Amino acid sequence: MTAFHRMDGAMLGTADVACQKAKTSVLFPLSTRDFGALCRDEKLDGMLGTNDGLIGFAGGMPVPSGGAIGVSGGSAAEDEAIAKAAISAL
């Protein structure tokens, strides 16, 4: 992990979810939204239970220069929008 930040007042459980989203997008270079859709569409029922827990909903995205970002704490759409904005700012 290169960096981690939890906003004041954010629920503690969202920290782990954000890290798992980033991990999912590093291991499988897709957004977590697309990874979840792939698992559902291809009936890869056990995939989300591998690698100590992968995430199949929005908020994780690979970074084109390497690595990934994971955002959690808002709605799926908000998490994904924040992840996209952070990547654009890099």
Secondary structure, DSSP 8 states (H G I E B T S, - for coil): -------TT--THHHHHHHHHHHHHHHS-S-HHHHHHHHHHTT-TTGGGSTT----SSSEEE-TTS-EEE--SS-HHHHHHHHHHHHHH-
